[in-house]
Amino acid sequence: MARDAVETHFTESVAALSPGTRRDPALPVRPGTTLTGDLCRELFEVQLASRLLDIAARWLREQGEGFYTIGSAGHEGNAAVAAAVRPTDPALLHYRSGAFYLARSAQAGRLAEEGLRDVLLGLSAAAEEPIAGGRHKVFGHPDLAVIPQTSTIASHLPRAVGVAFAVERARKLGVESAWPAESIAVCSFGDASVNHASALTGFNTAAYCAYQGLPLPILFVCEDNGIGISVRTPRDWVRASGHPLIPRFEADGCDLAEAYDVARRAAEHVRAHRSPAFLHLRVVRLMGHAGSDVESAYRAPREIAADLARDPLVATARMLVEAGLTDPEELLGRYETIREHVLKLAMESTRRPRLASAREVMEPLAPRRPALVAAQAARRPRDRAAVFGPTLPEHEGPLTLAQAVNRTLAEILGTHPEAMVFGEDVARKGGVYGVTRGLLKRFGAARVFDTPLDEQALLGLALGAGASGLLPIPEIQYLAYLHNALDQIRGEAASLRFFSKGAYRNPMVVRVASYAYQKGFGGHFHNDNSVAALRDIPGVVVASPARPDDAAAMLRTCVAAAKADGEVCVFLEPIALYGTRDLMDEGDNGWLTPYAPPARWAETHVPIGRARSYGDGRDLTIVTFGNGLRMSLRTAIRLTSEGHGCRVLDLRWLSPLPVEDLVSAAELTGRVLVADETRGSGGVSEGVLAALADNGFAGKAARVTSKDSFVPLGDAAAHVLLSEAAIEEAARRLLA
């Protein structure tokens, strides 16, 4: 293959080097550094291999056999960071971290060829690639403590903070973690990323913990090449924009010895103090942003030439030659040998099988094991009296939905020592609606705690905790607030199993106070009815209980699924039903239910994707969920009293929809009304009607929904929200 300017510059520059006096390779490669000659040679091999992987990526693309060309050229100094930390330190890496990955692979005792093959199989989308299995080109490996990241800018920083948090929290709780107790988290990213809200969340959360004396051992590594695709980063912006509470270390990332020395000091600071540090590596970007990038369209020739003059590969070669540890001929010969070997491996990678079916592609998304989940859901605390005191919840009498969730959370915390409940106001206050009241006193601040008012930070802590072996149950205060940080669910939580073939998981149950209909507490941020963005995320479970007994059973199911299968579950709790007591008449207590004792948990278990039916009418099926259940039941009771045979189906699960139960209930009556409190556009009813059509339902079907509107303040909300009157009117039309 033809050689570009970067390759030509390297060979010409190395050929012009003059050997110096030979130094002992066991000694520092030059005065003033801790980098020995032996280690310098090892890391040069890694840098060289990383560069040639970039060359191979471009070549594969030219052949139509490669699918990813964002390379690491110019960033090879990150090999020094890998050498400065331990191979067991969890690493969440920038997409220009080829040299780090190869160095970590070598640290773990693997052959050089194994690391090369990992990357090449990813470039060619081979199903045998060890982490994503051809689903994406990522740096990751379960044996190397490298957690794969997709390329969403900076989205992995909140998770990285969560990993660091979990290292220390697991030790405090006395539970097993995925990482050794003295680990630090390593998180790398580019200079353009420091401006993203996700990055700022990561820095601020780390500083927030450090300010309060909470241990949080994370090393942030900014590889600053001065440009994001075509947008220049202002000179010295990374230095100027740092968080004042996070110690900074700075090095020339093109100088391997300096990068190694400073990275060691930074890593030792984090490990010794168990607090964050920021390592700023000044690097260059060679060969453009990616293979399709015409760099000359937005950069002057002198800028490109200036970066080329700082090529870290040439700089390391110069250091070795000047130390007398090699000569130009040996280096150039080594370059050609490795180049030929990498290109041969690249060609071999194209002959490996690729994903051949939708089933293969989707296999890691939702590997559910219902029997194991059912068994896990039946687990109980060893000493329930220690959790609840003299009165067990089944002896309290009928409970509200809020009370049922509270008691179930206590059972979960008492059963699983690795479980944590956290969020905004959940600890001392017990949540805005008192749902978590009393849990802090019972289980302590290590397991029930408040977080900063930042949903990205909150979910990042959960993501990191889950990936580290803990069981996070974060609370989002209102459904509308979840949208502030949805990429932490979509781009990070949901994708981890997919892009690691299940080798990495982030089990979590995200509790969300949800929906509208609150009386005396309005505004669309506190009354939101949009769940479309959640239902659109592959593999995520969306639970929506309405009755207290369902809330308890389904919460146990979600926690069990997180434990057994690594599920990411979003648990939508209808705010307006938290304290509801009555069904038809004031004082009838028809919405309260008794708490099931553990002996009945197996028989009352609610599997993921199973609906609940009310009534046995044969004239009309009303399909609903959430607040719609109470309104639909009231409607059905009135219609039944008039001689119409009605049944109500509570979906309970919005993703996956309970299609089998839905179709069965629809066919029993031949008429279906979907009563959907979400919006007409993008609402749940669209999915319900599509499922009926897809499964051949030939009867009559209609829907009634809330309007395509935000929820206004006060009584005006009634004009746009689904109402009981609207359900009844639509039902009578279908029955006519």
Buried (B, 14 or more C-beta within 10 A) or exposed (E): EEEEEBBEBBBEBBEEBEBBEEBEBEEBBBEEBEBBBBBBBBBBBBBBBBBBBBBBBBBBBEEEBBBBBBBBBBBBBBBBBBBBBBBBBBBBBBBBBBBBBBBBBBBBEBEBEBBBBBBBBBBBBBBBBBBBBBBBBBBBBBEBBBBBBBBBBBBBBBBBBBBBBBBBBBBEBEBEBBBEEBBBBBBBBBBBBBBBBBBBBBBBBBBBBBEEEBBBBBBBBBBBBBBBEEEBBEEEBBBEBBBEBBBBBBBBBBBBBBBBBBBBBBBBBBBEBBBBBBBBBBBBBBBBBBBEBEBEEBBEEEBBEEBBEBBBBBBBBBBBBBBBBBBBEBBBEBBEEBBEBBBEBBBBBBEBEBBEEEEBBBBBBBBBEBEBBBBBBBBBBEEBEEBBEEEBBBEEEBBBBBBBBBBBBBBBBBBBBBBBBBBBBBBEEBBBBBBBBBBBEBBBEEBBBBBBEBBBBBBBBBBBBBBBBBBBBBBBBBBBBBBBBBBBBBBBBBBBBBBBBBBBBBBBBBBBBBBBBBEEEBBBBBBBBBBBEBBEBEBBBBBBBBBBBBBBBBBBBBBBBBBBBBBBBBBBBBBBBBEBBEBEEEEEBBBBBBBBBBEBBEEBBBBBBBBBBBBEBBBBBBBBBBBBBBBBBBBBBBBBEEEBBBBBBBBBBBBBBBBEBBBBBBBBBBBBBBBBBBBBEBBBBBBBBEBBEEBEBEBBBBBBBBBEBBBBEEEEBEEBBBBBEBBBEBBBEBBE
